[in-house]
Amino acid sequence: MDAKRLAKIMKALSNENRLALYLEIAKQEESDFERPPCNVSEIVSMLRLSAPTISHHLKELSNADLIVTEKRGKYLVARINKETLAEVQGLLAGIEGSR
């Protein structure tokens, strides 16, 4: 992973609301394997942010390749991009291992 891409990812997660949104998507995805990916309308009520604000943060997370979104009927669902997560985890583990 190059520095420019990592900076984009870190910038996306540096906003408190975006980080909370990302963690909520991850938590819902992890909590129940039988459930479909995270329904965005559920998150709006959980985080007490307006739909336009959530939409903006989802776009930023998606642009950083941290999440994948798709329409399912009238709902937008989001899930963690596991490839990006694995890359970041590997990079951070490499930093930790070099200490």
GROMACS elastic network, one bead per residue, 0.5 to 0.9 nm:
[ bonds ]
;  ai    aj funct       b0    kb
    1     4     6  0.84193   500
    1     5     6  0.66482   500
    1     6     6  0.67529   500
    1    87     6  0.71635   500
    1    88     6  0.81773   500
    1    91     6  0.79071   500
    2     5     6  0.55667   500
    2     6     6  0.63684   500
    2     7     6  0.87185   500
    3     6     6  0.50752   500
    3     7     6  0.59949   500
    3     8     6  0.86093   500
    4     7     6  0.51376   500
    4     8     6  0.63341   500
    4     9     6  0.88147   500
    5     8     6  0.51122   500
    5     9     6  0.63624   500
    5    10     6  0.87171   500
    5    64     6  0.76875   500
    6     9     6  0.50774   500
    6    10     6  0.61275   500
    6    11     6  0.84532   500
    6    64     6  0.88107   500
    6    88     6  0.78015   500
    7    10     6  0.50966   500
    7    11     6  0.59204   500
    7    12     6  0.85001   500
    8    11     6  0.51001   500
    8    12     6  0.61918   500
    8    13     6  0.87477   500
    8    63     6  0.86039   500
    8    64     6  0.58943   500
    9    12     6  0.51708   500
    9    13     6  0.64007   500
    9    14     6  0.86668   500
    9    61     6  0.79020   500
    9    63     6  0.88270   500
    9    64     6  0.52122   500
    9    65     6  0.76246   500
    9    66     6  0.71768   500
    9    88     6  0.88299   500
   10    13     6  0.51111   500
   10    14     6  0.59865   500
   10    64     6  0.87364   500
   11    14     6  0.50196   500
   11    15     6  0.73678   500
   11    64     6  0.87050   500
   12    15     6  0.64618   500
   12    18     6  0.69383   500
   12    19     6  0.78375   500
   12    57     6  0.83872   500
   12    60     6  0.61739   500
   12    61     6  0.59804   500
   12    63     6  0.86667   500
   12    64     6  0.66428   500
   12    66     6  0.85823   500
   13    16     6  0.73674   500
   13    17     6  0.86774   500
   13    18     6  0.60125   500
   13    19     6  0.50178   500
   13    20     6  0.88258   500
   13    22     6  0.79713   500
   13    61     6  0.77702   500
   14    17     6  0.88195   500
   14    18     6  0.75567   500
   14    19     6  0.68549   500
   15    18     6  0.52792   500
   15    19     6  0.60878   500
   15    20     6  0.86051   500
   15    57     6  0.89668   500
   16    19     6  0.51511   500
   16    20     6  0.61676   500
   16    21     6  0.86091   500
   17    20     6  0.50384   500
   17    21     6  0.61056   500
   17    22     6  0.85790   500
   17    47     6  0.83048   500
   17    49     6  0.86417   500
   17    54     6  0.86404   500
   17    57     6  0.76882   500
   18    22     6  0.60585   500
   18    23     6  0.85119   500
   18    54     6  0.82894   500
   18    57     6  0.55583   500
   18    58     6  0.76659   500
   18    60     6  0.81758   500
   18    61     6  0.73581   500
   19    22     6  0.50433   500
   19    23     6  0.60829   500
   19    24     6  0.84892   500
   20    23     6  0.51379   500
   20    24     6  0.60656   500
   20    25     6  0.86292   500
   20    47     6  0.78801   500
   21    24     6  0.50949   500
   21    25     6  0.62363   500
   21    26     6  0.86401   500
   21    43     6  0.75690   500
   21    47     6  0.75374   500
   21    54     6  0.79968   500
   21    57     6  0.78155   500
   21    58     6  0.80316   500
   22    25     6  0.51947   500
   22    26     6  0.62431   500
   22    27     6  0.85934   500
   22    58     6  0.85460   500
   22    61     6  0.76774   500
   22    66     6  0.80978   500
   22    67     6  0.79128   500
   22    80     6  0.78183   500
   23    27     6  0.59657   500
   23    28     6  0.85620   500
   24    28     6  0.60828   500
   24    29     6  0.83947   500
   24    38     6  0.85963   500
   24    43     6  0.75432   500
   24    46     6  0.88855   500
   24    47     6  0.87671   500
   25    28     6  0.53197   500
   25    29     6  0.60796   500
   25    30     6  0.85666   500
   25    37     6  0.81375   500
   25    38     6  0.58487   500
   25    39     6  0.87045   500
   25    40     6  0.86777   500
   25    43     6  0.81202   500
   25    67     6  0.86994   500
   25    78     6  0.69268   500
   25    79     6  0.63499   500
   25    80     6  0.69134   500
   26    29     6  0.51083   500
   26    30     6  0.60542   500
   26    31     6  0.85192   500
   26    38     6  0.84311   500
   26    79     6  0.72326   500
   26    80     6  0.62013   500
   27    30     6  0.51613   500
   27    31     6  0.59568   500
   27    32     6  0.89786   500
   28    31     6  0.52118   500
   28    32     6  0.68315   500
   28    35     6  0.85946   500
   28    37     6  0.77283   500
   28    38     6  0.61599   500
   29    32     6  0.62896   500
   29    33     6  0.68537   500
   29    35     6  0.76899   500
   29    36     6  0.79546   500
   29    37     6  0.59827   500
   29    38     6  0.63365   500
   29    79     6  0.68891   500
   29    80     6  0.78538   500
   30    33     6  0.66382   500
   31    35     6  0.87039   500
   32    35     6  0.55627   500
   32    36     6  0.85730   500
   33    36     6  0.76957   500
   33    37     6  0.88554   500
   35    38     6  0.81132   500
   36    39     6  0.79036   500
   36    77     6  0.80907   500
   37    77     6  0.57684   500
   37    78     6  0.57928   500
   37    79     6  0.54662   500
   37    80     6  0.88127   500
   38    41     6  0.88294   500
   38    42     6  0.78302   500
   38    43     6  0.80116   500
   38    76     6  0.84161   500
   38    77     6  0.52240   500
   38    78     6  0.51584   500
   38    79     6  0.62059   500
   39    42     6  0.56041   500
   39    43     6  0.69843   500
   39    75     6  0.67756   500
   39    76     6  0.61266   500
   39    78     6  0.65986   500
   40    43     6  0.51075   500
   40    44     6  0.65071   500
   40    51     6  0.89894   500
   40    54     6  0.82779   500
   40    55     6  0.88884   500
   40    75     6  0.72984   500
   40    76     6  0.57177   500
   40    77     6  0.56091   500
   40    78     6  0.67585   500
   41    44     6  0.52447   500
   41    45     6  0.70346   500
   41    51     6  0.80359   500
   41    75     6  0.73675   500
   41    76     6  0.75949   500
   41    77     6  0.85573   500
   42    45     6  0.57058   500
   42    46     6  0.64698   500
   42    47     6  0.89364   500
   43    47     6  0.59601   500
   43    48     6  0.81077   500
   43    49     6  0.86125   500
   43    54     6  0.82973   500
   44    47     6  0.56531   500
   44    48     6  0.58940   500
   44    49     6  0.57855   500
   44    50     6  0.65355   500
   44    51     6  0.61572   500
   44    54     6  0.67504   500
   45    48     6  0.51498   500
   45    49     6  0.72242   500
   45    50     6  0.85119   500
   46    49     6  0.81653   500
   47    50     6  0.88112   500
   47    54     6  0.89157   500
   49    52     6  0.83451   500
   49    53     6  0.63131   500
   49    54     6  0.64745   500
   50    53     6  0.52158   500
   50    54     6  0.62781   500
   50    55     6  0.85719   500
   51    54     6  0.50698   500
   51    55     6  0.60063   500
   51    56     6  0.86075   500
   52    56     6  0.61811   500
   52    57     6  0.86869   500
   53    56     6  0.51233   500
   53    57     6  0.62988   500
   53    58     6  0.85896   500
   54    57     6  0.51166   500
   54    58     6  0.60177   500
   54    59     6  0.85448   500
   55    58     6  0.50844   500
   55    59     6  0.62021   500
   55    60     6  0.87445   500
   56    59     6  0.51560   500
   56    60     6  0.63945   500
   56    61     6  0.87888   500
   57    60     6  0.50661   500
   57    61     6  0.61958   500
   57    62     6  0.84750   500
   58    61     6  0.50932   500
   58    62     6  0.59660   500
   58    63     6  0.84538   500
   58    67     6  0.78706   500
   58    69     6  0.82395   500
   58    78     6  0.84334   500
   59    62     6  0.50043   500
   59    63     6  0.59630   500
   59    64     6  0.85666   500
   60    63     6  0.50629   500
   60    64     6  0.63043   500
   60    65     6  0.87274   500
   60    66     6  0.88057   500
   61    64     6  0.51925   500
   61    65     6  0.63994   500
   61    66     6  0.53005   500
   61    67     6  0.59039   500
   61    68     6  0.85559   500
   62    66     6  0.57023   500
   62    67     6  0.50141   500
   62    68     6  0.60561   500
   62    69     6  0.73946   500
   62    81     6  0.88896   500
   63    66     6  0.76050   500
   63    67     6  0.83810   500
   64    67     6  0.78890   500
   64    84     6  0.89984   500
   65    68     6  0.71921   500
   65    80     6  0.88563   500
   65    81     6  0.66170   500
   65    83     6  0.89613   500
   65    84     6  0.65577   500
   66    79     6  0.87588   500
   66    80     6  0.61723   500
   66    81     6  0.52893   500
   66    82     6  0.81006   500
   66    83     6  0.87737   500
   66    84     6  0.61488   500
   66    85     6  0.70476   500
   67    78     6  0.65058   500
   67    79     6  0.55184   500
   67    82     6  0.83164   500
   67    84     6  0.85942   500
   68    77     6  0.83621   500
   68    78     6  0.56312   500
   68    79     6  0.54168   500
   68    80     6  0.62971   500
   68    81     6  0.59063   500
   69    76     6  0.67100   500
   69    77     6  0.55534   500
   69    79     6  0.65072   500
   69    80     6  0.88977   500
   70    75     6  0.84119   500
   70    76     6  0.56723   500
   70    77     6  0.55175   500
   70    78     6  0.66310   500
   70    79     6  0.89265   500
   71    74     6  0.68481   500
   71    75     6  0.57018   500
   71    77     6  0.62522   500
   71    78     6  0.89513   500
   72    75     6  0.52054   500
   72    76     6  0.60489   500
   72    77     6  0.68809   500
   73    76     6  0.79792   500
   79    82     6  0.86427   500
   80    83     6  0.87760   500
   80    84     6  0.85190   500
   80    85     6  0.76954   500
   81    84     6  0.56281   500
   81    85     6  0.63494   500
   81    86     6  0.87810   500
   82    86     6  0.60251   500
   82    87     6  0.85757   500
   83    86     6  0.51610   500
   83    87     6  0.62593   500
   83    88     6  0.87663   500
   84    87     6  0.50472   500
   84    88     6  0.62431   500
   84    89     6  0.85389   500
   85    88     6  0.52515   500
   85    89     6  0.60861   500
   85    90     6  0.85174   500
   86    89     6  0.50416   500
   86    90     6  0.59903   500
   86    91     6  0.85189   500
   87    90     6  0.51111   500
   87    91     6  0.61570   500
   87    92     6  0.86394   500
   88    91     6  0.50580   500
   88    92     6  0.61195   500
   88    93     6  0.84546   500
   89    92     6  0.51648   500
   89    93     6  0.59881   500
   89    94     6  0.84895   500
   90    93     6  0.50438   500
   90    94     6  0.60998   500
   90    95     6  0.86823   500
   91    94     6  0.50629   500
   91    95     6  0.63775   500
   91    96     6  0.87465   500
   92    95     6  0.50411   500
   92    96     6  0.62169   500
   92    97     6  0.85163   500
   93    97     6  0.59594   500
   93    98     6  0.85822   500
   94    98     6  0.61855   500
   94    99     6  0.89671   500
   95    98     6  0.52887   500
   95    99     6  0.68424   500
   96    99     6  0.56313   500
